Amino acid sequence: KKKQLNLFIPSANNWQKHDLGKNYFVISPSKNTTQDLSLYWFLGILMGICIRTGVHLTLDLPAFFWKPLVGDKITMWDIEEIDAGYCSLLKNMQSFSQEEFECSVYETFAAKLSDDTFKDIVEGGSEWPVTYQDRLEWIEKSLITRLKESYL
């Protein structure tokens, strides 16, 4: 059987066939074993060799991938390019009335990452429902977690 590395996974916009960034792949945030990190290290070496030798290595990756490599800051637009649904959720949570919020939002203090895994954004977050009063805290912490989801 052929083993797949899955170092890169389709972005949410890719698998949802969203018009924006529909062909992009992102780093799998849960690939963090020693072997996975060695493979990412090798990919970086390969990219460097290609740059130095002028060999074209076509990697159609979003700004979400490239910006940290060049020391640039990731913005909300960069996240929207890979996960428009998540950005829509953030915008809706900010603008909903309390009644709208309570009828349509069922989040906990855990952020859904690009690979559909969840990461608690506060201790025990997956057990703590987000209320209307603490939605802005959830937005801030969830956004920070998403911005740094592929960092060590």
PLY file of the C-alpha trace (Angstrom):
ply
format ascii 1.0
element vertex 152
property float x
property float y
property float z
element edge 151
property int vertex1
property int vertex2
end_header
0.00 0.00 0.00
1.25 3.46 -0.91
1.87 5.72 2.10
0.98 9.40 1.78
2.88 12.04 3.71
0.03 14.56 3.92
2.41 17.35 4.89
0.14 19.68 2.96
-3.64 19.43 3.03
-6.32 21.15 0.96
-7.37 24.45 2.50
-10.97 24.83 3.66
-11.66 26.97 0.59
-10.15 24.20 -1.57
-12.36 21.39 -0.31
-15.41 23.66 -0.16
-14.74 24.76 -3.77
-14.88 28.42 -2.71
-13.91 30.86 -5.46
-11.25 32.52 -3.32
-8.07 30.43 -3.03
-9.79 27.28 -4.23
-6.55 25.63 -5.36
-4.48 26.27 -2.25
-2.95 23.77 0.13
-1.74 24.54 3.65
0.62 22.92 6.13
-1.10 20.28 8.23
-0.96 21.72 11.77
-1.06 18.31 13.46
2.00 17.03 11.59
4.48 17.72 14.38
6.27 14.46 15.08
10.04 14.30 14.75
9.64 12.48 11.45
7.16 15.06 10.12
9.44 17.94 11.11
12.36 16.19 9.39
10.30 16.00 6.21
9.43 19.70 6.43
13.13 20.42 7.01
13.97 18.41 3.89
11.36 20.33 1.89
12.98 23.59 3.02
16.38 22.33 1.88
14.89 21.31 -1.46
13.30 24.74 -1.86
16.64 26.41 -1.08
18.45 24.24 -3.63
15.87 25.13 -6.26
16.24 28.84 -5.55
20.04 28.72 -5.69
20.20 26.62 -8.87
17.34 28.30 -10.73
15.28 25.11 -10.92
11.56 25.84 -10.96
9.65 24.22 -8.11
6.00 25.04 -8.54
4.35 25.37 -5.16
1.01 27.15 -5.35
0.77 27.94 -1.66
-1.12 30.87 -0.11
0.35 33.98 1.47
-0.48 32.28 4.80
2.48 29.98 4.05
4.92 32.43 2.47
4.55 35.54 4.65
6.08 34.05 7.83
9.04 32.80 5.80
9.91 36.34 4.77
9.08 37.92 8.13
5.80 39.48 6.99
2.73 39.58 9.21
-0.29 37.41 8.40
-3.55 39.35 8.16
-7.23 38.49 8.25
-7.22 38.62 4.43
-4.59 35.86 4.37
-6.83 33.65 6.51
-9.86 34.46 4.36
-7.84 33.30 1.33
-7.69 29.79 2.85
-10.84 29.66 5.02
-13.58 32.13 4.07
-16.14 30.29 6.21
-14.09 30.85 9.36
-13.73 34.56 8.61
-17.46 34.79 7.98
-18.08 33.18 11.38
-15.84 35.77 13.07
-17.60 38.66 11.35
-21.04 37.27 12.19
-20.13 36.69 15.84
-19.11 40.34 16.11
-22.27 41.71 14.51
-24.98 39.35 15.84
-27.44 40.59 18.42
-27.54 38.51 21.59
-30.66 36.71 20.37
-29.12 35.92 16.96
-25.96 34.75 18.66
-27.73 32.42 21.06
-29.83 30.91 18.25
-26.97 30.23 15.84
-23.57 29.98 17.55
-22.54 26.81 19.37
-18.78 27.22 19.71
-16.56 26.24 22.61
-13.22 27.74 23.61
-11.44 25.47 21.17
-10.31 26.57 17.72
-10.85 24.40 14.66
-7.56 24.21 12.75
-7.01 23.74 9.02
-6.87 19.95 9.33
-10.22 19.77 11.20
-8.53 19.10 14.54
-9.39 21.25 17.54
-7.03 23.04 19.90
-8.15 24.43 23.24
-7.55 28.17 23.33
-7.96 28.27 27.10
-7.42 25.44 29.56
-10.37 23.05 29.29
-11.71 25.12 26.40
-13.47 22.29 24.61
-15.79 22.02 27.63
-16.44 25.78 27.93
-19.23 27.14 25.67
-18.81 30.59 24.19
-21.45 33.02 25.42
-22.51 36.32 23.92
-20.60 38.16 26.67
-17.28 36.41 26.01
-17.55 36.12 22.21
-14.99 38.90 21.61
-12.46 37.07 23.79
-13.13 33.88 21.79
-12.67 35.74 18.50
-9.34 37.19 19.63
-7.96 33.92 21.03
-9.28 31.83 18.16
-7.76 34.20 15.62
-4.37 34.14 17.37
-4.48 30.34 17.41
-5.31 30.17 13.69
-2.61 32.70 12.81
-0.03 30.53 14.55
-1.49 27.08 13.89
1.52 25.82 11.97
4.16 27.26 14.29
6.00 25.05 16.75
0 1
1 2
2 3
3 4
4 5
5 6
6 7
7 8
8 9
9 10
10 11
11 12
12 13
13 14
14 15
15 16
16 17
17 18
18 19
19 20
20 21
21 22
22 23
23 24
24 25
25 26
26 27
27 28
28 29
29 30
30 31
31 32
32 33
33 34
34 35
35 36
36 37
37 38
38 39
39 40
40 41
41 42
42 43
43 44
44 45
45 46
46 47
47 48
48 49
49 50
50 51
51 52
52 53
53 54
54 55
55 56
56 57
57 58
58 59
59 60
60 61
61 62
62 63
63 64
64 65
65 66
66 67
67 68
68 69
69 70
70 71
71 72
72 73
73 74
74 75
75 76
76 77
77 78
78 79
79 80
80 81
81 82
82 83
83 84
84 85
85 86
86 87
87 88
88 89
89 90
90 91
91 92
92 93
93 94
94 95
95 96
96 97
97 98
98 99
99 100
100 101
101 102
102 103
103 104
104 105
105 106
106 107
107 108
108 109
109 110
110 111
111 112
112 113
113 114
114 115
115 116
116 117
117 118
118 119
119 120
120 121
121 122
122 123
123 124
124 125
125 126
126 127
127 128
128 129
129 130
130 131
131 132
132 133
133 134
134 135
135 136
136 137
137 138
138 139
139 140
140 141
141 142
142 143
143 144
144 145
145 146
146 147
147 148
148 149
149 150
150 151
